[in-house]
Amino acid sequence: MRRDEKGNDDILRGLKREGIKHLHITGGEPLLREDLPEILRAAKQLGFFIELATNGILYSEKARLIGGLVAGMMVFLVWLH
């Protein structure tokens, strides 16, 4: 990471400081992000209301990685188009 780049944790903490309470994670396809479990974990620890929108195709492959994290989410959307 370059010195002027912010990591996910820094971005999430900055959003929290600004009073943001809801985190809507959409795409492209968020399940393609290798760092999605870390993003979800950090967002939960900071107390965000999390909404994850996915087409669901990769859920069976990624469920083990994000399953426990999704359990505490308020909204998990699967789009069918």
Secondary structure, 3 states (H helix, E strand, C coil): CCCCCCCHHHHHHHHHHCCCCEEEECCCCHHHCCCHHHHHHHHHHCCCEEEEEECCCCHHHHHHHHHHHHHCCCEEEECCC
